[in-house]
Amino acid sequence: MSDLTQGQLLIDGQWREAGRGQRFDVLAPASESVLGSAAQADEPDVARAVTAARKGFAQWSSLAPKLREAALLRAADWIEQHGLAQWLDLLIDESGSTISKARGEIAYSVDLLRIAAGEARRLYGDTFPNDDPQRVSMVFREPLGVVAIVSPYNAPLALLVKMVAFPLAAGNAVVIKPSEETPLIALAFARALLEAGIPAAAVNVVTGFGAECGAPLVSHPEIDGIALTGSTATGQRIGAAAMQRMLRTQLELGGKSALLVLRDVDVDKAATIAATGMFSHAGQICMANSRIVVEAPAYDAFLKAFKAACESLHLGDLRDPDTAYGPLINRRALEKVQQHQRNATERGTELLTGGSVVRGLTYAPTVLLEPPRDCSAWRDESFGPITSVVKANDLDDAIAIANDSEFGLSAGVLTHNAQWGFRAARGIRSGSVHIGMHSFQSNALAPIGGLGLSGIGRSGGRYSIEEFTELKWVSLELGCDDPA
Ligand code: NAD
């Protein structure tokens, strides 16, 4: 596969068309024109990929950990040397990323691979005391086998690298089903893994749609685990099917993260932080602070500063380093944002700013004031550049408002008072809380994941290894061969 815009399936080390010969168009969100195409896999292609992965698992899991570490490090080196030159344009065009977001994804991918490589040699087991002195008890940590990786479109490289690198480090083989919006960058990453010398059958990619390609993958009887980063609706569907087979399943799903702005903040700084945490990548970020809760004494001044911060965001060309964000991924995503906005404004909600299309699929930073708490813009994930600001009487009220959500992915608390910050961190029900920062934070070592509708399990560093390995208790009777 030399032309990165013409994707084929990767099965057992071979680039090939789908069995039915079908392909689908991949669009560039900025122009809504055709960027390329990819093979459209269905159930028989998926079955072939899973069969290959079983073979790949036998090869890869039997390699010495230091060889798995070395291969992942070589993949990191390859991306560091070639990623910017070969992938930057593809990432910008296929996902509608700004140049700085695309650069960041490539750099983060290198970091993730290096951290995962280190984990390959740290699959520690354990022993525990046995009351019978003739018996020894050990705990082994073993890979699951073949893991199905189903990935989203918003950070189509970095999230995929994270979802693939750690299971591989633990000795698993993978079958990847990337988002149908962004299959091409996923195929480019798979190529880098092959270049790095990972046994070809251990990394397979099937491109296609959720129902036709993703569903047969996650329900295939030879799959041993599933990792999904995607919407809550998809997570519920996959989770329900996975439970029929009691499969290990890691689900990183949607969010409706709160940013608390407490009374002691510098409102101008808080407004800049809030705008970055909300509008990066047009709000197509699971941890975007899509609910902003401001303590009453800071409310009026924050609104003024936040309006100015939103209206100063530059929405220019994706390759202009000053561009804050670009288009939504597709028309459906744009319509969802508009519908969430209408659902609030038709019920009398004031618009602080925004509410219009800038061009194509690019939507202005949009801020609702005090929407009804049962409207979709407050309750559901919009996954676009729309947020709400509400007033809290005090810290306890702010924490209660933050917890008024079925999601629980991340939160930010802006304050200079460490005790207030810690009180909020202890009180907010979510997978992470960041004091002095917005809610959109990443770290390759951190346990990233959520509570409630935001998912199950954690990814990052050793936490990913726990997700993609099983523990096995092995015991030994010392006296059984006693010659006496
Ligand atoms: P999506 O759920 O529409 O799709 C995700 C993947 O699932 C795609 O590859 C899709 O083809 C596949 N899929 C869809 N239906 C399927 C089925 N029935 N069986 C198997 N696979 C199926 O999500 P998206 O729109 O691509 O991504 C955006 C969502 O991802 C948002 O909700 C966002 O919050 C979430 N997300 C979460 C995190 C996190 O860390 N929690 C990170 C990024 C994105």
Boltz pocket constraint, residues with backbone or C-beta under 6 A from the ligand:
constraints:
  - pocket:
      binder: B
      contacts: [[A, 150], [A, 151], [A, 152], [A, 153], [A, 154], [A, 155], [A, 159], [A, 177], [A, 178], [A, 179], [A, 180], [A, 208], [A, 209], [A, 210], [A, 211], [A, 213], [A, 214], [A, 215], [A, 216], [A, 218], [A, 229], [A, 230], [A, 231], [A, 232], [A, 233], [A, 234], [A, 235], [A, 237], [A, 238], [A, 251], [A, 252], [A, 253], [A, 254], [A, 255], [A, 285], [A, 286], [A, 287], [A, 381], [A, 383], [A, 409], [A, 448], [A, 449], [A, 450], [A, 454], [A, 455]]
      max_distance: 6.0
